[in-house]
Amino acid sequence: MESKNNDVCKQHSRVIQMVEDNKRDNQLQWKELDKIKNRPPVWCTLVMMVMSGLMGSILTYAALIGKFSQAASAAP
């Protein structure tokens, strides 16, 4: 039996809200999955990590060489 103004019965009034919440949650999940899908591949991330580590090591080594060469040239 339907009422004249298409109201939902009290027992099922929360169901419509739950369905709408699930639709919204699904949309958010698909947006997040698209973000994950569009990220760079793992090998690219590893290569960038190794290159950053090597560059840091090279710069540290260069700074230490410069520091010791200045100390050596200042010694009598």
Order of alpha helices (4+ residues) and beta strands (2+ residues): alpha-alpha
